[in-house]
Amino acid sequence: MAFTKGKLPGRLKLIHGFGAVAFGVKDSGFSFFLLIFYNQVLGMDARLVSLALLIALLVDAVIDPIIGNLSDRTYTRWGRRLPWLYIAPIPLAVVWVMLWSPPGGEAPSFYGLVGIAIAVRILLSACEVPSVSLVPEITQDYDERTTLFRYRFLSGWLGGLLMMALAYTVFMPGADGLLQEDGYIYFGAFGAALMAISVIGSAAGQHYLVARLPEHKPPPFSLKGAFSEIFDAFSEKSFLIFAAGALAAYISQGMTFSILNYLNLFVWQLKENELILFPATLFLSVVLMFVIVGPMHREWGKARSAAIAALGALVIGFTPYALLLAGLWFERGTPASTYGYFLFLLFGNTLGVVMMISATSMIAEIVEAFEERTHRRAEAAFYSGNWLIQKCATGAGIFLTGQIIGLAQLSTDADPGSVPGAVVNDMVLYYGSASIILALIAAYWLGSFPIGREEHEARLERLHRRHTGKDEGVPLGGKAIGDAARADPDAHSVI
């Protein structure tokens, strides 16, 4: 049963969401700055850097089911999730500093970059998987779950945008600043402190609610059991449909975030003061998302909202690039070009975030579908399954960016104002083609997600009857048997 009933207090929403700041810091670093730092500042080949990040993501994706399973099986007087949220942030902060401060100020070896990237991602997972797994435990309400995810997304974006704003104004100001090494050291140190504060602070703020001994003692951990739960997750039809759409959406997101600094510098030729406006524009888009996603879900549900947002983000977001290729856009580097780009970015990113929050919020409903079928809950298994998809896909997106930069033949010491027009056009063409394909796939599959509000609420009623022994389909002694089945995840075939 959930820890709360009815409408959630505002304080809880803010505190729970605050834990996602660490994810935003990581996402901003990995998606916006890491490739350009190792490629343009330290001189590593973009394709090698993107390959290293892809390998790290794939290894992390394999580790995630283990973390999720361990989190589900943690049995302490502080509950299942809090011990992870108190311990993991400290080593995470240490390795985050190391990522942005390579020994001797020189590029590490390919395998050195792979190793540190893996360490960062695994420790971030040890914070994020237990934290997000609290959502279906805190509330079973269809709309309140969306609200918790709204606050998580808002906090994550604010954390990432804060780091971006500080990067452009304090740590690496101006286009030239992004190409200098010193600022990245302070960028890493500040981000490490913010990560640790957000995760530990959020855990402490929720301690009063979730710090309780779990109702049933779980069976011992086994590696086979950890991956068995992921296989079970992928046998859930609704999760497979979600996964198909999320895969395309995450690839697109990973590609877009990792290529944006290249586009800002070499395509749109943004100047120092204009780079400061870039995170401000993204912040406004997240505020707009926070306002419209609730009404969209109430009007159309999560699946249709995700599909509409995916197509809208594609049309709006790619319009300036299409006009640029057609020769109908303003002269690049002029105020008209810059502010026109920001206007399209504002509304395109708003819809892009709506798509992502709609998709992520779907997972909470899958938890109860799985419980109804198997008589056991596995929140962390589903969220680690989502992370497996997200990380593989994000790695693929970053890898795509590396290939796009390589195919466009952008040099490692390129000057933003003197890149040949053919290089710019190729970069935009490759990026646009991939974006169109991925958006269409995401819209189709996310729009096909089968669990709506009515089905979710009907399922909650059936589960309530089962838990109270009033389910007509439960045989004599069914409540006791059901309790035993939920206590023993391997006994779900009893009923």
N, C-alpha and C positions, 0 to 999 in steps of 0.2 A: 504494500500500500504506500501511497505517496506521503511525504512528510507534512504536507499542507493540504488544505481544502479551500476552494473558493479563490477570491482575488488575492494575489500576492502583494505584500507590502512593498512600497517603493524602495525602502532601505535595502531589502533583500535583493531586489532587481539590480540595484546599483552595485552592491557588494559582489554578487555573483558575477555580473558582467565585468567588474574590474579585473578579475583574474585573466581575462582574455587579452589584456594589454600586452602581456608577454608574447602572445602569439602575433600580435600586430607588430611588435618590435622585430621579432624574427622575420616576419613576412616582408617588412619594409627593407630590412637588410639583405635578405637572400634575393628578393625579387627585383629590387630597384638598384641596389648598389654593389652587390658582391661581384657580379659578372664584369661590370665596368671597372671596378677596383682592381681585380686580378688581371683583367685584359689590358686596359688602357693605362693604369698606374704602375702595376708590377710587371707588365709586358708578357704575360702568359697568353698563348693562343686561345682565342674565344671558343674554338671548338673543343679544345682540351678542357677548359674551365667548365663549359656546359656539360661535357661528358663526366667530369668528376662529380658535379652536383647531381647529375642523373644517377650515378652509381650510389652516391650517398642516400638519395631518396629511395632507391630500390631496396637497399639494405635496411633502411629505417622502416620501410613498409613491411618487411618480413618480421622485424622485431615488434612492431606495433601489436599484433595479435597476442604476443607473449605478455606485453605490458597490460593490455586490456584484460587478459585472463587472470593475471596476478592481481590486478585491481579488483576484479569481481570476487576474487577469493581471499582478499585481505580481511582478516577477522580480528578486530581490535575494539576496545571500548570507545575509540574515536571513530568507529565506522570503517567503511571500506576505502574511502577516497582521501580523507584528510592526511594520513601518514605520508602519502606520496606528495601531497601539496606542501607539506612542511619540509621535506628532505630534499627533493629533486632540484629546487630553484638555486641552491647554493653552488653545486658543481656546474649547473647550466651557466651561471654568471661567469664562472672562471673560464670555461672553454669559449664562451662568446667573446671575451676579451682577447683570447689567443687567436681567434679567427681573424680579427682586424689588426693584430700586431704580430705579423710573422717574424720569426727570429732573424735578427740582422737587417730587418727592413727589406728583405729580398723575397722574391716569389718562392714559395716552397716547391718541393717536387710534386709531380702529379699525384703520387700516392700519399704525400703529406697532406695535400688539400683534401683528398678523399677521406682520410682519417679524421681530421678535425671537423669536417662537415658532418660526418656520421655521428661523432660524439655530440655535436650541438643538436642535431635532429632527434637523436634518441632521448636525450635529457629533456628536450622540449616536449616530446610525446609523453614522458613520465609526468609532466605537469598538465598538459592539455587533455589527454584521454580521461584521467580521473575527474578533471574539472567539468568537462562537457557531459560526462556520464551522470552527473548529478541532476541534469535537467529533468529526465523522466522520473527520477526519484523524488524530486521536490514537488512536482505537480503532474496530475494526469489531465488537466484541462487543455483542450485543443488550442484555445487562444492564448492562455497564459504561457504555454510552451513557446508560442511564437514571440510573446513579449520577452521572455528570457533570452531567446536567441537574438531579438532586436538589440537588447542591451549588450549581449556578448559581441555582436558585430559592431555596434557603435563603439564600444570600448576598444576592441581590436583595431578598428580603423583609426580611432583617436591616438592610440599608442603608436601605430605606424606613421600616421601623419605628423605627430609631434616629432618623431625622429627625422622625418623627411624635412620638416620645416627647420629644425635645428641644423640639419646637414647643409641646407641651402643658405642659412643665415649666419650660423655660428661656426660649425665645424669645417665645412668646405664651401664657403660662399662663392657664388658666381660659377660660370662655366669652367674657368681655369681651376677653381677650387676643387671641382670634382676630379680633376686630373692630378692632384697633389696628394702625397701620402700622409702627411702629418695629421690632417684633420680626421682621418679614419681611425686613428688611435683613440682620440677623445670620443668619437662617435661610438666605438665599441665599448668603452668604459661606462659611458652614461647609459647606454642601452642595457648593459649587464645589471647595473643597479636598479633600473626601472623594472626589468624582468623579475628580479628577486622580490622587490617590494610588492608588485602587483599580485603575484601568485600567493605569497605568504600572507599578505594583507587580506586577500579575498578569502582564503581558507580560515583565517582567524575570525573574520566577520561572519562566517557561516557556521562556526564551531557550535554555537548554541543550538542550532537546528539539526545538524547532521551527525554530531558526535554522539553516537549511540551504538551499542553492540548490535550487530546484524541479527535478524530474527532467527536465521538458521546458520549453523556452522557449515561452511562449504567443504567439499572434499579436497584432498591435497592437490597441489599443482602438478600437472604433468604436461610435458611438451606436446604429446599427442593430443591431450585434451584441449590445449590452447588452440591448435590449428583445427581441431575437430569443430570447435565452436564457430570458427570463421567459415568452414565448409557448410555448417548448418545455416549460417547467415546467408550464404550465397545460394542455398536451396530454397530460401523464402522468395516467392515470386515477386512480391512488392519490392524487395531489396534489389533483385536483379534489374527490374525496370528502372529503379532509382539509379543504380550503378551505371547503367548504359548512358543515361543523360548526364550524370555527374562526371563521368569520365571525360566526355567532350568538354563540359563546362570548365573543369579543372585544367585541362590541357590549354584551353583558350586563355584562362586566367594566368597560368604560369608563363605562357608565351608573351601575353600583353604586358604584364608587370615587368618582366625581365628586359623587354625591348623598349620600354617607355623612355628611359634616360637617353638611349640612342636616338629615338625619334625626337625628343625634346631638343637635344643638342644639334643633331646633324640634319634633321628634316625641317623642324620648325624654327631652328636657330634662336632659341629663347636666350635672352640676356639675363644678367644677374637679378635685376629687380623682377623680371618676369618669372624666373624660376621660383621666386618666393611665392608668387601667386598660384603656382601649380598645386602645392599641398592645400592652399586655401580653397581652391576650386574643388578638390577632392573632398575636403571637409564639408563643404556645402552640399555636395552630392550625397554624403552619408546622412546629413541632417534631413535632406529631402526623402531619402529612403526610410528613415525612422518615422516620418510623417505618413508616408503613403502605403507602406507594406501592410500595416494592420487593416486599413480599409480594403485593400486589394484582396487580402485573404478572406475577409468577411464576405466580400461580393462574389469572388470567383473561386475561392479555395486555393490551396497551396500549389497544386499541380498546374492549373490554368494560369495562375499568376506567374509561375516560373516560365512557362512557355511564352506568354505575352512579353515578359521582361527580356527574355533571351533574344527574341526577334526585334524588339524595340531598341535594345542596346546595340545590336548589329547595325540597323539602319541609321540610327543617329550617330553612333560612334564612328562609323566608317565614312560618313558623308564628306568630311573635309579631305580625307585621303583620296576618295574617288574624284572630287573636284580638282584636287592637285594634279592627279594623273591626267585628267582631261584638259588641263591647261586653263581651268576656269576659276582657280583660287587666286587670292591676293598674292602679291609678291611676298615671299617668305622673309621673315625677320621684321616686317612692318607691323605697326600696332594693329591694323585691320586683320592681318593674318593671325597674330597672336591671340587677340581677344575673340576672334571668330572661332579659333580652335578651342579656346577655353569654354566657350558657350556650348559647343557640341559635346565637349568632354564632360561638362557638368551633368547634362541630362542622360548622356549615354552611360556614364559610370553609375548614376543613380539606378537605372534599370538593371545594370549588370550586378549590382549588389543585391537588389531585390531578387534577382534570379538565384543568387547563391544562398541567401538567407532562406528563401522558400524551399530550396532543395535540402539544405541542412536540417531544417525544421521537420521535414518529412520523416527523418530517421526515428524520431521519438514515437511516432505512430506505429512504426514497424516493430518496435519493442513489444507492444501489446499483441500484435498479430502473431509474433513468434511465441509469446507466452500462451496464447490461446491454443496454438497448435501443439506445443511441446510441454506445457505445464511448468515452464521455468523462464526466469528473466535473465537477460544477458546484455544489459545496457552497454557495458564497455566493449563487449565483443562486436556489437554493431558499429559503435563509434570507431573502434580500431579498424574494422572492415572499411568504414568510410575513409579513414585515414590512409589505409593501404591504397585505396583507389586514388585519393587526393595526391598522395606523395608520388606514386608512380606517374600519375597524369601531370602533376606540376613539374616533375623532373623531365618528362617528355616535352612539356612546353618550353622549359629553359633550354633543353637540348635543341628544340626547333629554332629558338632565337639564335643560338650559336651557329646553326647551319645557315640561317638567313643572313647573318652578318658575314659569314665566310663566303657564301654564294654571291653576295652583293659586292664582295672584294673591298670591304672597308678596311683600311690599313690600321695597324695598332697604334699609330701616332697621328691619327687624323685630326685636322683642324676644322672646327665646326663651320667656319665660313668659307672653306675652300674645297669641300667634298664635291667631286664631279656630279653633274645632274643625273648621269646614267646610274651611278651608284645609289643615289637617293631614290630614284624611280624603281630600281630593282628591289631595294629594301621594302618599299611601300607595297609593291606588287606581290611579293612573296608573303608578306605579313597579311595583306588583305585577303588573298586567296585562302590561306589557312583559316582565317577568322570566319569567313563565310561558311565554309564546310563544317567547322566545329559548332557554330551557332545553330545551324539547321538541325544537326544531330541532337544537340542538347535540348532544343525546343520540342522536338518530336517525342523523345523518350521521357523527359520530365513532365510534359503535358499528358503522358499516358499513365502516370502514377495512379494506382487504383484505390487508394484509401482517402476518402473525403471525410468531412466533419461528421456526417450522419453515420457512416460505417464505423468510424472511430468511437462515437458515443454509444452506439449499439453494442460494440465489442466490450466497452468498459462495463456496461450493464451485465453482459453475460459473464464476464470475469468476476464481477461482484457477487453474482449468484453462486458461482463456483466456489469462491472463497468462503462464503457463508454457509455452504452446504445446501443451498436452495436450488441448485441447477438440476432440472429434471433429468438431464442426461447423465448425471453422475450416479453410479450404482451404489448399493448399500455400503455404507462406510466410505463413500467417495471422498468426503472432506478429509478424513484422516489419510487416505491414500494420496489425495492430491497434495496435502502438506508434505508427505514423504517424498513425492516426486519432485516438488520444488526444492526440498532440502538436498536431494541427490540429483544433480543434473544428468547423471547417466541413467536415471530411472524413468525418463520421460515416456517410455513405451508401456508403463504400467497400466495407464488408463487408455 
